[in-house]
Amino acid sequence: MERKYQIILYGASGFTGKLCAEYLQKNYSDLNWAIAGRDKKKLENLKNSLNLDCDIFIAAGEDKEAIDNFVSKTKVVLSTAGPFAMYSNLIVKSCVENKTHYTDITGENHWVKDLIDQYHLKASENGTRIIPSCGYDSIPSDMGVFYSVQQMGKPVKKVTVYHTGQGGVSGGTTETMFTIGP
């Protein structure tokens, strides 16, 4: 199926979304992509500040019609809008229904489990790739474990990962911390 866009970046006006938009603009000038999110003014400001040559889609996380509209026009949705359990359920559902690949930067493991339970079978059957957890929360530890297992040459029973850092967290990460129950 031919799609107008190769990627639509959802959550483009947030902290990580802006970084992704800058990266796409700088490194993929031949890519046909668009930005999407909940706030038209913020998306227009982003487009103007980065001098982006791309379309804008406005879609709140609960607006199925608006979500279906942008999801059906792209090959891949890259979502950076958290908390994902609040804002991405209908996006993933629409991706599976429209055979549009999906990836995000979530660290919300409880939500990822729900995605697998709800969409794995149908996505597998129709060839849709749903790839959550492609952000800083997950990739360093995943790659570290992968590398370690390769070096050891045998399965590992348990892995403990420690992280130290400094600085702050994005607004989406802060909001996620308040939405995850005990």
N, CA, C and O of each residue as an XYZ file, in Angstrom:
728
protein
N       0.831     -1.172      0.000
C       0.000      0.000      0.000
C       0.887      1.251      0.000
O       1.783      1.384      0.834
N       0.634      2.151     -0.928
C       1.404      3.386     -1.026
C       0.906      4.407     -0.002
O      -0.300      4.606      0.141
N       1.816      5.043      0.695
C       1.484      6.042      1.709
C       2.179      7.355      1.357
O       3.268      7.353      0.782
N       1.555      8.459      1.700
C       2.129      9.776      1.410
C       3.407     10.026      2.204
O       4.355     10.623      1.693
N       3.429      9.567      3.457
C       4.565      9.848      4.335
C       5.304      8.567      4.692
O       4.718      7.486      4.750
N       6.597      8.711      4.930
C       7.387      7.589      5.418
C       7.309      7.517      6.944
O       7.276      6.430      7.520
N       7.279      8.679      7.591
C       7.189      8.751      9.053
C       6.283      9.918      9.437
O       6.331     10.986      8.827
N       5.460      9.695     10.454
C       4.797     10.801     11.134
C       5.254     10.757     12.588
O       5.113      9.748     13.279
N       5.800     11.873     13.023
C       6.327     12.022     14.376
C       5.229     12.587     15.264
O       4.880     13.763     15.161
N       4.682     11.737     16.143
C       3.618     12.156     17.058
C       4.239     12.590     18.386
O       5.093     11.900     18.943
N       3.796     13.739     18.878
C       4.400     14.304     20.090
C       5.588     15.175     19.740
O       6.491     15.365     20.555
N       5.586     15.702     18.529
C       6.737     16.434     18.001
C       7.081     17.692     18.778
O       8.238     18.112     18.771
N       6.116     18.306     19.448
C       6.401     19.565     20.141
C       6.919     19.374     21.566
O       7.268     20.353     22.225
N       6.975     18.153     22.047
C       7.527     17.882     23.373
C       9.047     17.865     23.351
O       9.661     18.028     22.297
N       9.644     17.669     24.502
C      11.104     17.714     24.624
C      11.793     16.733     23.666
O      12.625     17.138     22.854
N      11.451     15.461     23.760
C      12.096     14.449     22.924
C      11.629     14.557     21.482
O      12.408     14.325     20.557
N      10.365     14.906     21.285
C       9.844     15.083     19.930
C      10.616     16.137     19.157
O      10.918     15.951     17.978
N      10.937     17.244     19.816
C      11.716     18.304     19.164
C      13.093     17.789     18.756
O      13.579     18.082     17.663
N      13.711     17.022     19.646
C      15.022     16.450     19.317
C      14.925     15.536     18.096
O      15.794     15.555     17.224
N      13.866     14.743     18.044
C      13.661     13.855     16.892
C      13.425     14.660     15.617
O      13.962     14.327     14.561
N      12.622     15.721     15.717
C      12.353     16.568     14.549
C      13.645     17.205     14.036
O      13.890     17.236     12.830
N      14.460     17.706     14.947
C      15.748     18.291     14.555
C      16.621     17.250     13.863
O      17.254     17.532     12.846
N      16.649     16.053     14.421
C      17.469     14.979     13.855
C      16.990     14.598     12.453
O      17.794     14.464     11.530
N      15.681     14.425     12.301
C      15.145     14.067     10.987
C      15.440     15.157      9.966
O      15.832     14.861      8.837
N      15.256     16.397     10.348
C      15.505     17.508      9.432
C      16.971     17.556      9.010
O      17.283     17.745      7.835
N      17.856     17.383      9.971
C      19.287     17.502      9.706
C      19.845     16.317      8.917
O      20.728     16.496      8.078
N      19.343     15.115      9.175
C      19.960     13.910      8.617
C      19.182     13.225      7.502
O      19.722     12.349      6.826
N      17.939     13.603      7.300
C      17.115     12.913      6.303
C      16.334     13.915      5.461
O      15.104     13.933      5.490
N      17.043     14.737      4.721
C      16.400     15.783      3.929
C      15.506     15.219      2.832
O      14.588     15.900      2.375
N      15.757     14.000      2.408
C      14.937     13.394      1.351
C      13.738     12.617      1.902
O      12.969     12.046      1.129
N      13.571     12.589      3.207
C      12.477     11.853      3.842
C      11.181     12.654      3.753
O      11.168     13.852      4.034
N      10.106     12.000      3.367
C       8.794     12.640      3.340
C       8.110     12.325      4.663
O       7.662     11.200      4.884
N       8.032     13.316      5.539
C       7.522     13.091      6.883
C       6.634     14.244      7.318
O       6.600     15.299      6.684
N       5.921     14.023      8.406
C       5.021     15.032      8.962
C       5.134     14.996     10.480
O       5.681     14.058     11.059
N       4.601     16.044     11.110
C       4.562     16.093     12.566
C       3.113     16.065     13.030
O       2.207     16.515     12.329
N       2.921     15.529     14.221
C       1.566     15.420     14.766
C       1.621     15.603     16.274
O       2.661     15.426     16.910
N       0.469     15.965     16.823
C       0.365     16.122     18.262
C      -0.957     16.741     18.643
O      -1.861     16.876     17.819
N      -1.058     17.118     19.908
C      -2.322     17.611     20.447
C      -2.496     19.121     20.313
O      -3.626     19.607     20.297
N      -1.409     19.865     20.217
C      -1.474     21.323     20.294
C      -1.016     21.969     18.982
O       0.173     21.982     18.663
N      -1.978     22.502     18.233
C      -1.688     23.086     16.920
C      -0.668     24.222     17.014
O       0.267     24.287     16.216
N      -0.845     25.105     17.976
C       0.057     26.252     18.101
C       1.497     25.808     18.364
O       2.432     26.330     17.756
N       1.672     24.851     19.264
C       3.023     24.361     19.556
C       3.649     23.700     18.329
O       4.840     23.872     18.071
N       2.851     22.948     17.575
C       3.373     22.298     16.371
C       3.745     23.329     15.309
O       4.767     23.189     14.639
N       2.924     24.358     15.155
C       3.245     25.422     14.198
C       4.503     26.172     14.621
O       5.331     26.519     13.779
N       4.652     26.425     15.921
C       5.871     27.074     16.424
C       7.100     26.219     16.147
O       8.143     26.736     15.746
N       6.978     24.914     16.358
C       8.086     24.001     16.072
C       8.440     24.045     14.590
O       9.609     24.166     14.224
N       7.435     23.946     13.758
C       7.655     23.964     12.302
C       8.374     25.247     11.885
O       9.316     25.205     11.093
N       7.931     26.381     12.416
C       8.547     27.663     12.073
C       9.950     27.804     12.651
O      10.855     28.287     11.970
N      10.139     27.388     13.903
C      11.448     27.560     14.545
C      12.529     26.703     13.899
O      13.695     27.098     13.857
N      12.150     25.538     13.397
C      13.124     24.659     12.739
C      13.095     24.800     11.222
O      13.850     24.139     10.509
N      12.208     25.676     10.740
C      12.038     25.854      9.297
C      11.771     24.512      8.608
O      12.398     24.175      7.604
N      10.830     23.763      9.171
C      10.498     22.441      8.645
C       9.606     22.550      7.415
O       8.719     23.401      7.345
N       9.853     21.691      6.470
C       9.000     21.584      5.291
C       8.193     20.298      5.438
O       8.494     19.287      4.804
N       7.168     20.348      6.279
C       6.364     19.157      6.519
C       4.947     19.555      6.902
O       4.695     20.685      7.320
N       4.034     18.617      6.754
C       2.646     18.845      7.128
C       2.469     18.648      8.628
O       3.309     18.047      9.299
N       1.349     19.173      9.141
C       1.000     19.064     10.559
C      -0.349     18.368     10.688
O      -1.290     18.679      9.959
N      -0.435     17.425     11.621
C      -1.696     16.771     11.964
C      -1.990     17.038     13.433
O      -1.112     16.909     14.286
N      -3.228     17.410     13.720
C      -3.657     17.650     15.094
C      -4.524     16.468     15.518
O      -5.525     16.156     14.873
N      -4.128     15.819     16.604
C      -4.880     14.651     17.074
C      -4.621     14.435     18.558
O      -3.496     14.149     18.968
N      -5.660     14.571     19.348
C      -5.563     14.227     20.763
C      -5.578     12.709     20.891
O      -6.082     12.012     20.010
N      -5.030     12.203     21.979
C      -4.915     10.763     22.182
C      -6.223     10.010     22.200
O      -6.230      8.793     22.020
N      -7.350     10.710     22.416
C      -8.657     10.044     22.456
C      -9.500     10.322     21.209
O     -10.656      9.905     21.147
N      -8.940     11.020     20.216
C      -9.677     11.389     19.001
C      -9.419     10.368     17.898
O      -8.528     10.550     17.068
N     -10.208      9.291     17.895
C      -9.983      8.174     16.968
C     -10.005      8.624     15.511
O      -9.173      8.183     14.718
N     -10.936      9.489     15.151
C     -11.039      9.928     13.756
C      -9.774     10.668     13.307
O      -9.248     10.400     12.226
N      -9.294     11.585     14.125
C      -8.077     12.331     13.790
C      -6.856     11.409     13.767
O      -5.971     11.559     12.925
N      -6.818     10.460     14.693
C      -5.714      9.497     14.728
C      -5.729      8.631     13.479
O      -4.697      8.469     12.828
N      -6.884      8.072     13.134
C      -6.983      7.253     11.924
C      -6.559      8.046     10.691
O      -5.940      7.501      9.778
N      -6.893      9.338     10.671
C      -6.552     10.182      9.533
C      -5.048     10.228      9.301
O      -4.598     10.048      8.169
N      -4.254     10.467     10.357
C      -2.813     10.547     10.117
C      -2.157      9.178     10.032
O      -1.218      8.993      9.257
N      -2.631      8.221     10.810
C      -2.029      6.882     10.790
C      -2.164      6.234      9.412
O      -1.242      5.560      8.952
N      -3.286      6.429      8.764
C      -3.533      5.803      7.459
C      -2.694      6.410      6.337
O      -2.663      5.872      5.231
N      -2.018      7.515      6.608
C      -1.252      8.208      5.567
C       0.252      7.978      5.653
O       1.009      8.542      4.861
N       0.695      7.156      6.606
C       2.134      6.972      6.784
C       2.501      5.498      6.876
O       1.659      4.646      7.158
N       3.768      5.221      6.633
C       4.282      3.862      6.794
C       4.630      3.578      8.250
O       4.479      2.451      8.722
N       5.104      4.619      8.972
C       5.562      4.452     10.353
C       5.087      5.627     11.206
O       5.170      6.782     10.789
N       4.593      5.321     12.395
C       4.339      6.342     13.413
C       5.431      6.202     14.464
O       5.646      5.123     15.015
N       6.115      7.309     14.733
C       7.086      7.383     15.821
C       6.468      8.268     16.889
O       6.293      9.467     16.674
N       6.137      7.692     18.034
C       5.483      8.450     19.097
C       6.462      8.776     20.214
O       7.178      7.911     20.719
N       6.467     10.056     20.584
C       7.287     10.513     21.704
C       6.419     11.155     22.779
O       6.936     11.836     23.664
N       5.111     10.945     22.712
C       4.155     11.613     23.607
C       3.744     10.717     24.766
O       2.906      9.829     24.611
N       4.334     10.955     25.910
C       3.945     10.200     27.091
C       3.124     11.045     28.031
O       3.044     12.263     27.868
N       2.521     10.422     28.999
C       2.494      8.988     29.278
C       1.780      8.210     28.167
O       0.682      8.567     27.738
N       2.418      7.170     27.731
C       1.910      6.394     26.605
C       0.622      5.670     26.947
O      -0.246      5.511     26.088
N       0.489      5.235     28.175
C      -0.755      4.573     28.590
C      -1.941      5.519     28.477
O      -3.079      5.068     28.348
N      -1.693      6.822     28.522
C      -2.769      7.809     28.395
C      -2.979      8.251     26.952
O      -4.117      8.458     26.530
N      -1.894      8.397     26.188
C      -1.985      9.059     24.894
C      -1.800      8.163     23.673
O      -2.022      8.628     22.555
N      -1.412      6.928     23.830
C      -1.068      6.137     22.646
C      -1.906      4.893     22.409
O      -1.690      4.206     21.412
N      -2.853      4.574     23.282
C      -3.653      3.362     23.065
C      -4.353      3.359     21.717
O      -4.253      2.387     20.969
N      -5.057      4.433     21.400
C      -5.776      4.481     20.124
C      -4.830      4.580     18.937
O      -5.165      4.140     17.837
N      -3.664      5.148     19.149
C      -2.687      5.220     18.059
C      -2.215      3.821     17.693
O      -2.168      3.474     16.513
N      -1.867      3.021     18.682
C      -1.422      1.651     18.404
C      -2.552      0.847     17.772
O      -2.326      0.110     16.813
N      -3.756      0.981     18.298
C      -4.916      0.278     17.730
C      -5.091      0.655     16.264
O      -5.288     -0.217     15.417
N      -5.022      1.938     15.962
C      -5.160      2.406     14.589
C      -4.023      1.893     13.710
O      -4.245      1.535     12.553
N      -2.820      1.856     14.246
C      -1.685      1.333     13.480
C      -1.924     -0.118     13.078
O      -1.683     -0.494     11.930
N      -2.391     -0.925     14.008
C      -2.662     -2.332     13.688
C      -3.775     -2.429     12.651
O      -3.665     -3.202     11.700
N      -4.837     -1.659     12.822
C      -5.959     -1.689     11.883
C      -5.560     -1.205     10.490
O      -6.073     -1.708      9.491
N      -4.648     -0.232     10.417
C      -4.245      0.350      9.136
C      -2.955     -0.239      8.576
O      -2.465      0.205      7.538
N      -2.404     -1.240      9.263
C      -1.152     -1.873      8.849
C      -0.020     -0.849      8.730
O       0.743     -0.838      7.764
N       0.055     -0.002      9.738
C       1.089      1.026      9.837
C       2.023      0.636     10.974
O       1.565      0.356     12.082
N       3.309      0.616     10.716
C       4.269      0.260     11.753
C       4.304      1.353     12.826
O       4.054      2.525     12.543
N       4.619      0.948     14.063
C       4.600      1.859     15.206
C       5.835      1.638     16.062
O       6.245      0.502     16.301
N       6.421      2.735     16.519
C       7.496      2.655     17.495
C       7.386      3.839     18.449
O       6.827      4.879     18.099
N       7.916      3.677     19.645
C       7.856      4.756     20.627
C       9.042      4.688     21.574
O       9.922      3.838     21.442
N       9.041      5.598     22.523
C      10.143      5.695     23.484
C       9.679      5.397     24.905
O      10.317      5.825     25.867
N       8.587      4.676     25.044
C       8.034      4.428     26.371
C       8.992      3.647     27.269
O       9.838      2.882     26.808
N       8.824      3.871     28.540
C       9.469      3.054     29.558
C       8.414      2.446     30.464
O       8.723      1.937     31.542
N       7.154      2.502     30.014
C       6.008      2.038     30.804
C       5.761      0.545     30.545
O       4.930      0.174     29.717
N       6.492     -0.290     31.263
C       6.432     -1.729     31.017
C       5.042     -2.315     31.207
O       4.664     -3.242     30.490
N       4.275     -1.795     32.157
C       2.909     -2.287     32.362
C       2.066     -2.060     31.106
O       1.243     -2.902     30.748
N       2.267     -0.946     30.450
C       1.523     -0.632     29.227
C       2.000     -1.502     28.060
O       1.192     -1.948     27.245
N       3.293     -1.739     27.983
C       3.833     -2.592     26.920
C       3.236     -3.992     27.026
O       2.888     -4.597     26.012
N       3.117     -4.504     28.237
C       2.490     -5.821     28.439
C       1.062     -5.815     27.905
O       0.645     -6.768     27.247
N       0.312     -4.753     28.181
C      -1.055     -4.641     27.656
C      -1.060     -4.621     26.128
O      -1.921     -5.241     25.504
N      -0.104     -3.911     25.521
C      -0.016     -3.874     24.055
C       0.183     -5.268     23.481
O      -0.481     -5.662     22.522
N       1.093     -5.995     24.076
C       1.373     -7.356     23.606
C       0.115     -8.208     23.708
O      -0.249     -8.908     22.763
N      -0.544     -8.145     24.855
C      -1.764     -8.933     25.057
C      -2.858     -8.567     24.053
O      -3.554     -9.448     23.549
N      -3.012     -7.282     23.761
C      -4.095     -6.829     22.894
C      -3.795     -6.957     21.407
O      -4.690     -7.294     20.631
N      -2.556     -6.695     20.989
C      -2.304     -6.496     19.564
C      -1.296     -7.434     18.911
O      -1.169     -7.424     17.687
N      -0.585     -8.233     19.675
C       0.466     -9.061     19.081
C      -0.064     -9.983     17.988
O       0.499    -10.034     16.894
N      -1.119    -10.696     18.269
C      -1.623    -11.669     17.303
C      -2.052    -11.003     16.001
O      -1.627    -11.422     14.925
N      -2.884     -9.978     16.084
C      -3.368     -9.316     14.867
C      -2.226     -8.636     14.113
O      -2.171     -8.701     12.885
N      -1.320     -7.989     14.835
C      -0.182     -7.337     14.184
C       0.694     -8.369     13.480
O       1.168     -8.123     12.371
N       0.911     -9.509     14.105
C       1.697    -10.578     13.487
C       1.026    -11.093     12.226
O       1.683    -11.336     11.214
N      -0.277    -11.255     12.297
C      -1.024    -11.773     11.149
C      -1.010    -10.812      9.965
O      -0.941    -11.253      8.817
N      -1.075     -9.506     10.224
C      -1.142     -8.582      9.089
C       0.200     -7.916      8.759
O       0.255     -7.031      7.905
N       1.263     -8.327      9.418
C       2.598     -7.832      9.082
C       2.952     -6.473      9.659
O       3.903     -5.836      9.208
N       2.197     -6.022     10.652
C       2.468     -4.733     11.280
C       3.488     -4.907     12.398
O       3.365     -5.815     13.220
N       4.481     -4.049     12.430
C       5.494     -4.090     13.484
C       5.132     -3.068     14.554
O       4.990     -1.881     14.261
N       4.985     -3.521     15.775
C       4.738     -2.659     16.922
C       5.974     -2.782     17.810
O       6.210     -3.827     18.417
N       6.761     -1.706     17.883
C       8.044     -1.766     18.580
C       8.112     -0.659     19.630
O       8.583      0.443     19.346
N       7.640     -0.955     20.849
C       7.734      0.038     21.924
C       9.121      0.016     22.567
O       9.960     -0.827     22.248
N       9.333      0.943     23.460
C      10.532      0.962     24.319
C      11.831      1.186     23.557
O      12.823      0.503     23.812
N      11.835      2.122     22.636
C      13.049      2.425     21.872
C      13.711      3.712     22.348
O      14.341      4.421     21.562
N      13.570      4.007     23.617
C      14.148      5.222     24.168
C      15.248      4.927     25.161
O      15.683      3.786     25.314
N      15.687      5.964     25.828
C      16.798      5.859     26.762
C      16.500      4.915     27.918
O      17.413      4.298     28.467
N      15.230      4.796     28.292
C      14.863      3.901     29.393
C      15.237      2.453     29.095
O      15.511      1.679     30.013
N      15.248      2.086     27.821
C      15.337      0.674     27.449
C      16.571      0.295     26.641
O      17.193     -0.732     26.915
N      16.928      1.085     25.676
C      17.966      0.688     24.724
C      19.329      0.433     25.375
O      19.935     -0.595     25.072
N      19.846      1.295     26.244
C      21.164      1.002     26.815
C      21.220     -0.334     27.559
O      22.170     -1.099     27.393
N      20.208     -0.611     28.373
C      20.239     -1.886     29.103
C      20.018     -3.063     28.161
O      20.665     -4.100     28.311
N      19.114     -2.921     27.191
C      18.889     -4.003     26.228
C      20.166     -4.324     25.451
O      20.534     -5.490     25.302
N      20.832     -3.288     24.962
C      22.051     -3.509     24.184
C      23.176     -4.042     25.070
O      23.966     -4.882     24.638
N      23.247     -3.554     26.310
C      24.256     -4.055     27.234
C      24.083     -5.535     27.527
O      25.056     -6.289     27.551
N      22.846     -5.948     27.748
C      22.566     -7.368     27.997
C      22.870     -8.185     26.745
O      23.487     -9.247     26.835
N      22.446     -7.706     25.590
C      22.698     -8.416     24.330
C      24.201     -8.633     24.127
O      24.640     -9.739     23.811
N      24.978     -7.569     24.310
C      26.422     -7.657     24.151
C      27.032     -8.627     25.163
O      27.891     -9.435     24.810
N      26.592     -8.548     26.409
C      27.133     -9.423     27.456
C      26.859    -10.891     27.163
O      27.740    -11.736     27.322
N      25.642    -11.194     26.736
C      25.291    -12.581     26.414
C      26.130    -13.071     25.237
O      26.590    -14.213     25.235
N      26.332    -12.216     24.239
C      27.186    -12.604     23.108
C      28.597    -12.932     23.588
O      29.185    -13.924     23.157
N      29.131    -12.116     24.464
C      30.489    -12.316     24.955
C      30.606    -13.572     25.805
O      31.617    -14.272     25.746
N      29.575    -13.861     26.597
C      29.596    -15.034     27.467
C      29.323    -16.311     26.690
O      29.810    -17.378     27.063
N      28.558    -16.216     25.628
C      28.262    -17.384     24.814
C      27.271    -18.352     25.436
O      27.175    -19.498     24.998
N      26.541    -17.921     26.436
C      25.537    -18.788     27.050
C      24.419    -17.928     27.645
O      24.605    -16.731     27.864
N      23.269    -18.532     27.903
C      22.140    -17.775     28.468
C      22.459    -17.213     29.852
O      23.283    -17.756     30.588
N      21.802    -16.139     30.178
C      21.966    -15.476     31.469
C      20.656    -15.616     32.235
O      19.582    -15.427     31.663
N      20.733    -15.944     33.524
C      19.521    -16.135     34.326
C      18.967    -14.826     34.870
O      17.750    -14.665     34.973
N      19.837    -13.897     35.218
C      19.376    -12.653     35.819
C      20.333    -11.528     35.452
O      21.549    -11.710     35.402
N      19.757    -10.373     35.199
C      20.553     -9.186     34.900
C      20.047     -8.049     35.774
O      18.841     -7.824     35.873
N      20.952     -7.346     36.397
C      20.609     -6.154     37.164
C      21.345     -4.982     36.533
O      22.561     -5.025     36.346
N      20.602     -3.945     36.209
C      21.178     -2.771     35.559
C      21.079     -1.590     36.511
O      20.027     -1.349     37.104
N      22.164     -0.861     36.655
C      22.193      0.340     37.487
C      22.436      1.544     36.596
O      23.153      1.465     35.598
N      21.837      2.643     36.968
C      22.003      3.871     36.203
C      22.154      5.040     37.160
O      21.399      5.172     38.123
N      23.119      5.870     36.890
C      23.237      7.122     37.624
C      23.235      8.245     36.604
O      23.641      8.063     35.457
N      22.784      9.378     37.027
C      22.742     10.499     36.100
C      22.539     11.796     36.832
O      22.409     11.844     38.055
N      22.515     12.835     36.050
C      22.261     14.155     36.605
C      21.403     14.918     35.622
O      21.257     14.514     34.468
N      20.846     15.998     36.067
C      19.967     16.774     35.209
C      18.524     16.429     35.497
O      18.220     15.707     36.446
N      17.650     16.945     34.679
C      16.221     16.752     34.899
C      15.616     15.729     33.965
O      16.310     15.054     33.205
N      14.308     15.636     34.043
C      13.554     14.755     33.156
C      12.524     15.600     32.417
O      12.178     16.698     32.853
N      12.043     15.082     31.304
C      11.066     15.813     30.500
C       9.707     15.847     31.187
O       9.451     15.095     32.128
N       8.847     16.725     30.706
C       7.496     16.825     31.252
C       6.717     15.542     31.107
O       5.977     15.157     32.012
N       6.875     14.859     29.959
C       6.180     13.586     29.745
C       6.632     12.523     30.725
O       5.819     11.743     31.220
N       7.927     12.488     31.008
C       8.445     11.524     31.979
C       7.907     11.829     33.371
O       7.526     10.919     34.109
N       7.875     13.095     33.725
C       7.326     13.482     35.029
C       5.860     13.092     35.131
O       5.433     12.536     36.142
N       5.089     13.380     34.088
C       3.668     13.021     34.086
C       3.489     11.508     34.189
O       2.582     11.034     34.874
N       4.342     10.757     33.518
C       4.277      9.297     33.586
C       4.499      8.807     35.010
O       3.801      7.904     35.472
N       5.460      9.392     35.707
C       5.743      8.968     37.083
C       4.519      9.128     37.979
O       4.323      8.342     38.906
N       3.698     10.135     37.710
C       2.503     10.365     38.520
C       1.321      9.494     38.103
O       0.349      9.381     38.850
N       1.388      8.877     36.923
C       0.265      8.048     36.467
C       0.459      6.567     36.758
O      -0.502      5.799     36.719
N       1.679      6.160     37.048
C       1.944      4.751     37.332
C       1.635      4.489     38.800
O       2.204      5.119     39.691
N       0.744      3.568     39.031
C       0.334      3.244     40.399
C       1.368      2.421     41.131
O       2.344      1.963     40.537
N       1.151      2.231     42.440
C       2.099      1.460     43.259
C       2.090     -0.008     42.885
O       2.826     -0.799     43.473
